[in-house]
Amino acid sequence: MKEIEELLAAWLPRQRWFAGKTAPVEAVHIERDLPVGGGDPGPHGPGMRLLVVRVAQPRGTDRYLVVLGLAEPGRLRPGLEHCVIGRCRVRGTRRTAYDGLYDPELTARLLHLIARDADHGPLRFRTRPGHPVRTGLRSLVLTGEQSNTSLVFGEDYVLKAFRRLWPGLNPDLELNGALEGSPYAAPPHGWIEADITDGGRPVPTTVAMLQGYLRSATDGWVLAATSVRDLYAAPGTAPADAGGDFAAEAERLGAATAAVHRTLARALPTDVLPAAGLRDLADAMARRLDEATEQVPELAPYAGVLRSAFDDFARAPAPLPVQRVHGDYHLGQVVRTDAGWVLLDFEGEPAVPVAERRRPSSPLRDVAGMLRSFDYAARHQLIGSADEELLAPAARAWADRNREAFCSGYAAGGGTDPDKNLTALRAFEYDKAVYEVLYEAHHRPTWLRVPLDSIAALAHA
């Protein structure tokens, strides 16, 4: 496998889902090589292997999933040239290695194995009880995903392959399973798991999840951005009077979010964070602020206001109820179907270890994430616009209207009333904005003003 490891060392950093693009790759090691259906190409088509790849960089070591397709020389099917990893020898025979998730013939095998509840030693394919899986469907990779790879089978299923792997049960599978029967989630139909060694023992680890495909779904970010464009097309119009007013949808989304939080609290353990735990949480927020201020000097003028909000949070008189939450909640994680809002991607922040993502948190953390998303939806279209100064008041008005509508819907839906927990909500929202400042400074410098302007507005509210 040495030749494949060398190819992967060059190929992995070019993938959208690779987390270590800013650091050199020091070493690549194939930790698990799991053949599927024999693994090698033959008269019935290309070979297929699921690889767990360990990548060492100065920033640390990560594991990644690579679904490896192997074709005989000159036998790669047309249309797959863009996903070629390279040419190498596998057990002495020349092969063309490529990303097998783009090959409908190979992914059809995965769907078939899930439907059969098949076992391949340390690799297992499972169907969720009561959710039989239909086979014989052709797959197509969806575009635009950052941290994973998703493919749709016909109009029936979406298979999400978790590219960056952490040992254990993935929260996306766990939480979607806990939301069984909820109209606000898409329950899993099946999954793929592999044993990964952690601490010297094999740990069953989710590498992919199969869910139902939502045929009529429209992305929440797209709907919000369309509403903002309608408002900007009529300068001087109040958001409530614009043709694409989003407030009613924001209120429904708040109610749907509250319903999901209530279901998760019933299905999974809850707790209460005591005063000491609250101080620890506030201290962690303050440390992130210090790190961000050191790296992004533009944040320094607001550091005092932010730190004061974290200090207030640390001194909150009441304990903080915590439970399982979404963990990475924004308009891009929800879709509007004919029946209403549906929440997606309960994986949490992919860069955080699974053990931390599974830790209970305040549901106000999700509320804060969505409030920040409304600010982004309103402000990002002004970047580089000649009409920015003219439209900035409309952006603030749109964000404020939809933030208020979401909070109103969330409280009416039985969630923790944001208006009665402003100290905690402000701390979570400031903490999210600090994260955004760091992210934009490193990845999208032209967008840095979006969280900075939001922080400035929040500081003067």
Kinemage of the C-alpha trace (Angstrom):
@kinemage 1
@onewidth
@group {chain A} dominant
@subgroup {mainchain}
@vectorlist {calphas} color= white
{ca met a 1} P 0.000 0.000 0.000
{ca lys a 2} L 3.021 2.302 0.049
{ca glu a 3} L 2.339 3.621 -3.460
{ca ile a 4} L -1.273 4.400 -2.558
{ca glu a 5} L -0.147 6.187 0.607
{ca glu a 6} L 2.171 8.361 -1.484
{ca leu a 7} L -0.661 9.165 -3.873
{ca leu a 8} L -2.995 10.001 -1.011
{ca ala a 9} L -0.412 12.364 0.512
{ca ala a 10} L -0.728 14.520 -2.609
{ca trp a 11} L -4.460 13.972 -3.236
{ca leu a 12} L -5.965 14.467 0.225
{ca pro a 13} L -4.944 18.137 0.756
{ca arg a 14} L -6.737 19.045 -2.486
{ca gln a 15} L -10.117 17.780 -1.256
{ca arg a 16} L -12.694 20.244 0.073
{ca trp a 17} L -13.308 18.100 3.150
{ca phe a 18} L -9.648 17.839 4.174
{ca ala a 19} L -9.262 19.741 7.455
{ca gly a 20} L -5.516 20.448 7.379
{ca lys a 21} L -5.095 22.512 4.211
{ca thr a 22} L -2.965 25.165 5.928
{ca ala a 23} L -0.311 22.716 7.206
{ca pro a 24} L 2.078 20.355 5.388
{ca val a 25} L 1.418 16.620 5.383
{ca glu a 26} L 4.211 14.835 7.245
{ca ala a 27} L 3.054 11.237 6.836
{ca val a 28} L 0.134 9.196 5.519
{ca his a 29} L -0.580 5.704 6.799
{ca ile a 30} L -3.412 3.374 5.797
{ca glu a 31} L -4.635 2.214 9.193
{ca arg a 32} L -7.443 -0.041 7.935
{ca asp a 33} L -7.800 -1.558 4.464
{ca leu a 34} L -11.272 -3.096 4.256
{ca pro a 35} L -12.167 -4.840 0.973
{ca val a 36} L -15.755 -4.759 -0.249
{ca gly a 37} L -16.830 -7.698 -2.415
{ca gly a 38} L -13.303 -9.025 -2.834
{ca gly a 39} L -11.775 -5.591 -3.182
{ca asp a 40} L -9.968 -6.162 -6.500
{ca pro a 41} L -11.182 -5.430 -10.037
{ca gly a 42} L -12.276 -8.390 -12.130
{ca pro a 43} L -14.721 -9.493 -14.810
{ca his a 44} L -17.642 -8.032 -12.877
{ca gly a 45} L -16.240 -4.531 -12.624
{ca pro a 46} L -13.847 -2.329 -10.609
{ca gly a 47} L -12.583 -3.183 -7.161
{ca met a 48} L -13.577 -1.381 -4.010
{ca arg a 49} L -11.880 -0.886 -0.647
{ca leu a 50} L -12.775 1.287 2.333
{ca leu a 51} L -9.633 2.861 3.753
{ca val a 52} L -9.171 4.478 7.145
{ca val a 53} L -6.228 6.802 6.521
{ca arg a 54} L -4.178 8.390 9.285
{ca val a 55} L -2.645 11.738 8.310
{ca ala a 56} L 0.103 13.310 10.441
{ca gln a 57} L 0.633 17.087 10.284
{ca pro a 58} L 2.282 19.594 12.602
{ca arg a 59} L -1.203 20.494 13.859
{ca gly a 60} L -1.852 16.897 14.927
{ca thr a 61} L -3.047 13.578 13.516
{ca asp a 62} L -6.425 12.991 11.882
{ca arg a 63} L -8.218 10.015 10.368
{ca tyr a 64} L -10.078 10.163 7.074
{ca leu a 65} L -12.359 7.830 5.146
{ca val a 66} L -11.405 7.090 1.542
{ca val a 67} L -13.693 4.881 -0.523
{ca leu a 68} L -11.140 3.589 -2.990
{ca gly a 69} L -12.134 2.475 -6.450
{ca leu a 70} L -9.610 0.311 -8.350
{ca ala a 71} L -9.801 -0.126 -12.110
{ca glu a 72} L -7.627 -2.140 -14.476
{ca pro a 73} L -5.395 0.019 -16.704
{ca gly a 74} L -7.434 1.579 -19.499
{ca arg a 75} L -10.718 0.336 -17.960
{ca leu a 76} L -11.776 3.444 -16.024
{ca arg a 77} L -15.317 4.292 -17.082
{ca pro a 78} L -15.860 7.622 -18.881
{ca gly a 79} L -16.857 10.468 -16.608
{ca leu a 80} L -14.650 9.404 -13.699
{ca glu a 81} L -11.433 11.047 -14.846
{ca his a 82} L -11.929 14.003 -12.466
{ca cys a 83} L -11.792 11.767 -9.382
{ca val a 84} L -8.623 9.816 -10.230
{ca ile a 85} L -6.187 9.629 -7.306
{ca gly a 86} L -3.370 8.139 -9.384
{ca arg a 87} L -1.891 4.976 -10.822
{ca cys a 88} L -0.102 2.490 -8.639
{ca arg a 89} L 0.661 -1.161 -7.992
{ca val a 90} L -1.638 -3.125 -5.724
{ca arg a 91} L -0.137 -6.491 -4.772
{ca gly a 92} L 2.104 -6.287 -7.825
{ca thr a 93} L -0.581 -5.380 -10.377
{ca arg a 94} L -1.015 -1.964 -11.971
{ca arg a 95} L -4.288 -0.238 -11.057
{ca thr a 96} L -5.980 3.123 -11.489
{ca ala a 97} L -7.064 4.361 -8.060
{ca tyr a 98} L -9.955 6.814 -7.806
{ca asp a 99} L -12.572 8.174 -5.402
{ca gly a 100} L -15.149 5.389 -5.490
{ca leu a 101} L -18.001 7.544 -4.172
{ca tyr a 102} L -18.282 9.059 -7.642
{ca asp a 103} L -18.769 5.635 -9.263
{ca pro a 104} L -22.479 4.629 -9.306
{ca glu a 105} L -21.524 0.983 -9.868
{ca leu a 106} L -19.530 0.906 -6.639
{ca thr a 107} L -21.997 2.910 -4.557
{ca ala a 108} L -24.789 0.573 -5.675
{ca arg a 109} L -22.853 -2.183 -3.886
{ca leu a 110} L -22.850 -0.130 -0.696
{ca leu a 111} L -26.622 0.333 -0.882
{ca his a 112} L -27.089 -3.390 -1.534
{ca leu a 113} L -24.942 -4.341 1.459
{ca ile a 114} L -26.827 -1.953 3.756
{ca ala a 115} L -30.110 -3.498 2.629
{ca arg a 116} L -28.762 -6.992 3.438
{ca asp a 117} L -27.375 -6.102 6.912
{ca ala a 118} L -24.115 -7.568 5.652
{ca asp a 119} L -21.013 -8.226 7.755
{ca his a 120} L -17.507 -8.011 6.322
{ca gly a 121} L -15.420 -8.695 9.408
{ca pro a 122} L -14.578 -5.316 10.978
{ca leu a 123} L -16.840 -3.618 8.387
{ca arg a 124} L -20.594 -3.781 8.983
{ca phe a 125} L -23.606 -2.598 6.993
{ca arg a 126} L -26.840 -2.031 8.904
{ca thr a 127} L -30.505 -1.304 8.158
{ca arg a 128} L -32.550 0.528 10.782
{ca pro a 129} L -35.406 -1.702 12.000
{ca gly a 130} L -38.643 -0.783 10.288
{ca his a 131} L -36.868 1.023 7.433
{ca pro a 132} L -36.283 -1.479 4.605
{ca val a 133} L -33.877 -0.203 1.952
{ca arg a 134} L -34.699 -0.321 -1.742
{ca thr a 135} L -31.780 -1.249 -4.017
{ca gly a 136} L -30.996 -0.899 -7.716
{ca leu a 137} L -30.840 2.918 -7.562
{ca arg a 138} L -28.239 5.057 -9.296
{ca ser a 139} L -26.287 7.560 -7.214
{ca leu a 140} L -25.151 11.124 -7.852
{ca val a 141} L -22.712 13.068 -5.641
{ca leu a 142} L -24.161 16.293 -4.283
{ca thr a 143} L -22.059 19.425 -4.676
{ca gly a 144} L -21.272 22.134 -2.153
{ca glu a 145} L -20.658 20.066 0.990
{ca gln a 146} L -17.592 21.143 2.937
{ca ser a 147} L -16.762 18.491 5.515
{ca asn a 148} L -18.342 15.280 4.167
{ca thr a 149} L -19.478 13.737 0.890
{ca ser a 150} L -23.171 13.085 0.283
{ca leu a 151} L -24.750 11.252 -2.627
{ca val a 152} L -28.385 10.872 -3.542
{ca phe a 153} L -29.825 7.542 -4.750
{ca gly a 154} L -32.638 8.271 -7.183
{ca glu a 155} L -35.241 10.192 -5.215
{ca asp a 156} L -35.190 7.818 -2.252
{ca tyr a 157} L -32.049 8.171 -0.137
{ca val a 158} L -29.047 10.287 0.721
{ca leu a 159} L -25.859 8.534 1.825
{ca lys a 160} L -23.541 10.773 3.822
{ca ala a 161} L -19.940 9.556 4.056
{ca phe a 162} L -18.200 11.043 7.081
{ca arg a 163} L -14.791 11.969 5.722
{ca arg a 164} L -13.021 12.990 8.929
{ca leu a 165} L -13.389 10.121 11.372
{ca trp a 166} L -13.524 10.111 15.158
{ca pro a 167} L -13.843 6.770 16.971
{ca gly a 168} L -17.363 6.006 18.150
{ca leu a 169} L -20.987 6.607 17.270
{ca asn a 170} L -21.438 9.716 15.128
{ca pro a 171} L -23.884 12.211 16.707
{ca asp a 172} L -25.675 12.615 13.369
{ca leu a 173} L -26.755 8.969 13.486
{ca glu a 174} L -27.428 9.037 17.216
{ca leu a 175} L -29.558 12.190 17.306
{ca asn a 176} L -31.501 11.471 14.130
{ca gly a 177} L -32.284 8.066 15.605
{ca ala a 178} L -33.495 9.713 18.817
{ca leu a 179} L -35.807 11.928 16.722
{ca glu a 180} L -37.609 8.911 15.240
{ca gly a 181} L -41.186 9.947 14.450
{ca ser a 182} L -40.516 13.692 14.606
{ca pro a 183} L -41.803 15.640 11.584
{ca tyr a 184} L -38.799 17.946 11.974
{ca ala a 185} L -36.066 15.378 11.226
{ca ala a 186} L -35.220 12.773 8.578
{ca pro a 187} L -34.701 9.442 10.380
{ca pro a 188} L -31.826 7.187 9.253
{ca his a 189} L -32.580 4.135 7.145
{ca gly a 190} L -29.184 2.545 7.730
{ca trp a 191} L -25.497 3.079 8.257
{ca ile a 192} L -22.002 1.674 7.743
{ca glu a 193} L -19.603 1.170 10.631
{ca ala a 194} L -16.019 0.000 10.911
{ca asp a 195} L -13.843 -0.926 13.857
{ca ile a 196} L -11.175 1.704 14.513
{ca thr a 197} L -8.465 1.169 17.087
{ca asp a 198} L -8.549 3.706 19.897
{ca gly a 199} L -6.588 3.261 23.093
{ca gly a 200} L -5.527 -0.199 21.994
{ca arg a 201} L -9.054 -1.535 21.502
{ca pro a 202} L -11.418 -1.703 18.486
{ca val a 203} L -14.203 0.873 18.629
{ca pro a 204} L -17.262 0.598 16.332
{ca thr a 205} L -17.194 3.849 14.369
{ca thr a 206} L -19.832 5.345 12.082
{ca val a 207} L -18.364 5.963 8.624
{ca ala a 208} L -21.580 6.626 6.664
{ca met a 209} L -25.315 7.159 7.245
{ca leu a 210} L -28.285 6.549 4.922
{ca gln a 211} L -31.320 8.846 5.245
{ca gly a 212} L -34.498 9.448 3.302
{ca tyr a 213} L -34.261 12.006 0.512
{ca leu a 214} L -36.478 15.073 1.021
{ca arg a 215} L -37.845 15.640 -2.478
{ca ser a 216} L -39.505 19.027 -1.988
{ca ala a 217} L -36.827 20.543 0.243
{ca thr a 218} L -35.437 24.047 -0.224
{ca asp a 219} L -32.346 25.148 1.694
{ca gly a 220} L -33.058 27.624 4.494
{ca trp a 221} L -30.093 29.805 3.555
{ca val a 222} L -31.382 30.077 -0.024
{ca leu a 223} L -34.857 31.096 1.163
{ca ala a 224} L -33.451 33.710 3.529
{ca ala a 225} L -31.055 35.085 0.908
{ca thr a 226} L -33.939 35.397 -1.566
{ca ser a 227} L -35.930 37.376 1.005
{ca val a 228} L -32.975 39.710 1.527
{ca arg a 229} L -32.564 40.232 -2.236
{ca asp a 230} L -36.248 41.130 -2.538
{ca leu a 231} L -35.792 43.716 0.206
{ca tyr a 232} L -32.662 45.196 -1.353
{ca ala a 233} L -34.428 45.462 -4.695
{ca ala a 234} L -36.824 47.997 -3.160
{ca pro a 235} L -34.664 50.497 -1.194
{ca gly a 236} L -36.551 52.268 1.561
{ca thr a 237} L -39.105 49.454 1.982
{ca ala a 238} L -39.583 48.051 5.480
{ca pro a 239} L -38.899 44.282 5.782
{ca ala a 240} L -42.526 43.643 6.766
{ca asp a 241} L -43.703 45.277 3.521
{ca ala a 242} L -41.236 43.586 1.171
{ca gly a 243} L -42.542 40.916 -1.165
{ca gly a 244} L -40.377 38.170 0.309
{ca asp a 245} L -40.808 38.841 4.025
{ca phe a 246} L -39.261 35.909 5.899
{ca ala a 247} L -40.532 36.592 9.428
{ca ala a 248} L -43.391 34.077 9.367
{ca glu a 249} L -40.964 31.347 8.278
{ca ala a 250} L -38.445 32.411 10.921
{ca glu a 251} L -41.155 32.072 13.573
{ca arg a 252} L -42.118 28.592 12.307
{ca leu a 253} L -38.446 27.629 12.307
{ca gly a 254} L -38.169 28.756 15.927
{ca ala a 255} L -41.112 26.560 16.884
{ca ala a 256} L -39.638 23.586 14.992
{ca thr a 257} L -36.309 24.077 16.765
{ca ala a 258} L -38.021 24.089 20.150
{ca ala a 259} L -39.900 20.896 19.279
{ca val a 260} L -36.641 19.152 18.340
{ca his a 261} L -34.994 20.276 21.571
{ca arg a 262} L -37.938 18.967 23.599
{ca thr a 263} L -37.794 15.595 21.840
{ca leu a 264} L -34.051 15.282 22.404
{ca ala a 265} L -34.498 16.147 26.086
{ca arg a 266} L -37.053 13.341 26.437
{ca ala a 267} L -35.025 10.765 24.517
{ca leu a 268} L -31.499 11.421 25.825
{ca pro a 269} L -29.955 12.325 29.201
{ca thr a 270} L -30.183 15.879 30.510
{ca asp a 271} L -28.310 17.635 33.305
{ca val a 272} L -27.873 20.951 35.070
{ca leu a 273} L -24.611 22.867 34.978
{ca pro a 274} L -23.769 24.105 38.500
{ca ala a 275} L -22.070 27.390 39.312
{ca ala a 276} L -18.562 25.913 38.966
{ca gly a 277} L -19.411 24.449 35.571
{ca leu a 278} L -20.836 27.776 34.472
{ca arg a 279} L -17.595 29.518 35.418
{ca asp a 280} L -15.583 26.916 33.496
{ca leu a 281} L -17.742 27.474 30.415
{ca ala a 282} L -17.343 31.257 30.665
{ca asp a 283} L -13.571 30.864 31.149
{ca ala a 284} L -13.393 28.792 27.957
{ca met a 285} L -15.210 31.566 26.095
{ca ala a 286} L -12.735 34.110 27.477
{ca arg a 287} L -9.778 31.988 26.358
{ca arg a 288} L -11.183 31.806 22.833
{ca leu a 289} L -11.542 35.590 22.905
{ca asp a 290} L -7.886 35.974 23.930
{ca glu a 291} L -6.782 33.680 21.121
{ca ala a 292} L -8.911 35.488 18.555
{ca thr a 293} L -7.785 38.954 19.675
{ca glu a 294} L -4.158 37.908 19.415
{ca gln a 295} L -4.645 36.600 15.880
{ca val a 296} L -7.124 39.231 14.636
{ca pro a 297} L -6.234 42.719 15.945
{ca glu a 298} L -9.455 44.165 14.475
{ca leu a 299} L -11.326 42.431 17.306
{ca ala a 300} L -9.391 44.234 20.051
{ca pro a 301} L -11.678 47.329 20.304
{ca tyr a 302} L -14.564 45.065 21.320
{ca ala a 303} L -12.661 42.734 23.650
{ca gly a 304} L -13.761 44.602 26.777
{ca val a 305} L -17.473 44.368 25.940
{ca leu a 306} L -17.158 40.693 25.056
{ca arg a 307} L -15.235 39.854 28.204
{ca ser a 308} L -17.794 41.687 30.318
{ca ala a 309} L -20.566 39.574 28.804
{ca phe a 310} L -18.649 36.376 29.609
{ca asp a 311} L -18.039 37.592 33.169
{ca asp a 312} L -21.756 38.265 33.604
{ca phe a 313} L -22.481 34.753 32.356
{ca ala a 314} L -20.031 33.270 34.865
{ca arg a 315} L -21.888 35.042 37.699
{ca ala a 316} L -25.376 33.974 36.585
{ca pro a 317} L -27.369 33.118 39.748
{ca ala a 318} L -29.318 30.125 38.380
{ca pro a 319} L -27.857 26.770 37.272
{ca leu a 320} L -27.887 26.182 33.505
{ca pro a 321} L -29.999 23.281 32.154
{ca val a 322} L -28.080 21.302 29.510
{ca gln a 323} L -29.057 18.558 27.071
{ca arg a 324} L -28.090 17.179 23.672
{ca val a 325} L -28.343 19.874 20.997
{ca his a 326} L -27.610 20.279 17.304
{ca gly a 327} L -24.250 21.924 17.971
{ca asp a 328} L -23.638 23.583 14.579
{ca tyr a 329} L -26.959 25.261 13.912
{ca his a 330} L -27.540 27.771 11.130
{ca leu a 331} L -29.735 28.394 8.093
{ca gly a 332} L -27.679 26.003 5.981
{ca gln a 333} L -28.634 23.147 8.338
{ca val a 334} L -32.390 23.413 7.787
{ca val a 335} L -34.654 22.861 4.788
{ca arg a 336} L -38.243 23.871 4.087
{ca thr a 337} L -40.428 21.092 2.705
{ca asp a 338} L -44.101 21.162 1.726
{ca ala a 339} L -44.877 19.946 5.255
{ca gly a 340} L -42.667 22.415 7.138
{ca trp a 341} L -39.119 22.848 8.423
{ca val a 342} L -36.743 19.890 8.788
{ca leu a 343} L -33.415 20.025 10.658
{ca leu a 344} L -30.376 18.305 9.133
{ca asp a 345} L -26.753 17.492 9.939
{ca phe a 346} L -26.774 16.748 13.661
{ca glu a 347} L -23.086 15.870 13.430
{ca gly a 348} L -22.075 18.987 15.346
{ca glu a 349} L -18.887 20.908 14.608
{ca pro a 350} L -16.829 18.416 12.521
{ca ala a 351} L -13.496 19.762 13.803
{ca val a 352} L -14.385 18.880 17.400
{ca pro a 353} L -13.830 15.326 18.719
{ca val a 354} L -16.986 13.226 18.974
{ca ala a 355} L -16.717 12.944 22.761
{ca glu a 356} L -16.995 16.731 23.050
{ca arg a 357} L -19.804 16.962 20.494
{ca arg a 358} L -21.832 14.438 22.480
{ca arg a 359} L -21.480 16.470 25.668
{ca pro a 360} L -24.754 18.135 26.797
{ca ser a 361} L -24.997 21.870 26.229
{ca ser a 362} L -27.560 24.623 26.623
{ca pro a 363} L -30.215 24.719 23.883
{ca leu a 364} L -29.557 28.478 23.835
{ca arg a 365} L -26.319 27.615 22.059
{ca asp a 366} L -28.376 26.484 19.048
{ca val a 367} L -30.579 29.567 19.332
{ca ala a 368} L -27.485 31.785 19.279
{ca gly a 369} L -26.145 29.967 16.221
{ca met a 370} L -29.351 30.654 14.283
{ca leu a 371} L -29.409 34.291 15.365
{ca arg a 372} L -25.886 34.697 14.040
{ca ser a 373} L -27.010 33.056 10.787
{ca phe a 374} L -29.740 35.678 10.305
{ca asp a 375} L -27.075 38.376 10.621
{ca tyr a 376} L -24.955 36.618 7.995
{ca ala a 377} L -27.906 36.239 5.625
{ca ala a 378} L -28.625 39.954 5.872
{ca arg a 379} L -25.064 41.276 5.627
{ca his a 380} L -23.098 39.014 3.292
{ca gln a 381} L -24.772 40.334 0.136
{ca leu a 382} L -23.494 43.832 0.916
{ca ile a 383} L -19.838 42.823 0.671
{ca gly a 384} L -18.347 44.784 -2.217
{ca ser a 385} L -21.684 46.418 -3.081
{ca ala a 386} L -21.681 50.034 -4.232
{ca asp a 387} L -24.989 50.444 -2.383
{ca glu a 388} L -23.701 49.151 0.934
{ca glu a 389} L -24.147 52.406 2.834
{ca leu a 390} L -27.645 52.852 1.413
{ca leu a 391} L -28.748 49.288 2.219
{ca ala a 392} L -27.030 48.780 5.596
{ca pro a 393} L -30.082 50.012 7.599
{ca ala a 394} L -32.296 47.559 5.685
{ca ala a 395} L -29.874 44.743 6.508
{ca arg a 396} L -30.050 45.535 10.214
{ca ala a 397} L -33.827 45.817 10.094
{ca trp a 398} L -34.196 42.472 8.271
{ca ala a 399} L -31.898 40.688 10.719
{ca asp a 400} L -33.615 42.202 13.760
{ca arg a 401} L -37.087 41.317 12.475
{ca asn a 402} L -36.207 37.697 11.804
{ca arg a 403} L -34.173 37.252 14.975
{ca glu a 404} L -37.180 38.460 16.983
{ca ala a 405} L -39.560 36.215 15.037
{ca phe a 406} L -37.358 33.157 15.555
{ca cys a 407} L -37.078 33.800 19.313
{ca ser a 408} L -40.829 34.342 19.540
{ca gly a 409} L -41.519 31.056 17.772
{ca tyr a 410} L -38.966 29.246 19.896
{ca ala a 411} L -40.526 30.469 23.158
{ca ala a 412} L -44.085 29.791 21.957
{ca gly a 413} L -42.983 26.296 20.914
{ca gly a 414} L -41.961 25.446 24.469
{ca gly a 415} L -38.277 26.300 24.287
{ca thr a 416} L -36.313 28.242 26.888
{ca asp a 417} L -37.547 31.823 26.470
{ca pro a 418} L -34.587 33.771 25.007
{ca asp a 419} L -35.963 37.080 26.319
{ca lys a 420} L -35.844 35.738 29.882
{ca asn a 421} L -32.300 34.379 29.509
{ca leu a 422} L -30.517 37.273 27.840
{ca thr a 423} L -27.295 36.938 29.834
{ca ala a 424} L -26.727 33.354 28.693
{ca leu a 425} L -27.940 34.015 25.152
{ca arg a 426} L -25.638 37.038 24.799
{ca ala a 427} L -22.646 34.990 25.965
{ca phe a 428} L -23.344 32.178 23.510
{ca glu a 429} L -23.909 34.619 20.650
{ca tyr a 430} L -20.725 36.564 21.407
{ca asp a 431} L -18.789 33.296 21.638
{ca lys a 432} L -20.114 32.237 18.224
{ca ala a 433} L -19.208 35.614 16.741
{ca val a 434} L -15.647 35.299 18.093
{ca tyr a 435} L -15.394 31.904 16.379
{ca glu a 436} L -16.633 33.519 13.148
{ca val a 437} L -13.986 36.247 13.382
{ca leu a 438} L -11.243 33.618 13.557
{ca tyr a 439} L -12.762 31.590 10.729
{ca glu a 440} L -13.201 34.532 8.371
{ca ala a 441} L -9.730 35.904 9.097
{ca his a 442} L -8.187 32.571 8.103
{ca his a 443} L -10.482 31.484 5.269
{ca arg a 444} L -12.510 34.444 3.883
{ca pro a 445} L -10.814 37.722 4.843
{ca thr a 446} L -13.260 39.764 2.772
{ca trp a 447} L -16.080 38.474 5.001
{ca leu a 448} L -14.372 39.473 8.265
{ca arg a 449} L -16.446 42.617 8.498
{ca val a 450} L -19.655 40.537 8.778
{ca pro a 451} L -19.008 39.214 12.321
{ca leu a 452} L -17.123 42.391 13.295
{ca asp a 453} L -20.061 44.598 12.281
{ca ser a 454} L -22.416 42.274 14.134
{ca ile a 455} L -20.297 42.433 17.278
{ca ala a 456} L -20.242 46.229 17.031
{ca ala a 457} L -24.039 46.321 16.683
{ca leu a 458} L -24.544 43.898 19.566
{ca ala a 459} L -22.138 45.887 21.744
{ca his a 460} L -24.201 49.039 21.258
{ca ala a 461} L -27.598 47.345 21.591
